[in-house]
């Protein structure tokens, strides 16, 4: 019965690492696509 909690602990650690990588990847990597136009950015310019 000792191996089941160890497996659960490893599974939770891997899940936590995945969450951290998902959170910090956009901060470290600056390749987020910018909107191509004002319409895509949600900016409405009225003359």
WOPE-V610332 format. One record per pair of residues at least 24 apart in sequence whose C-alpha atoms are under 8 Angstrom apart, sorted by the first residue. I is the first residue (numbers start at 1). J is the second residue. D is the distance in Angstrom with one decimal. If there is no record, write none. Layout:
{{I;J;D} {I;J;D}}
This chain:
none
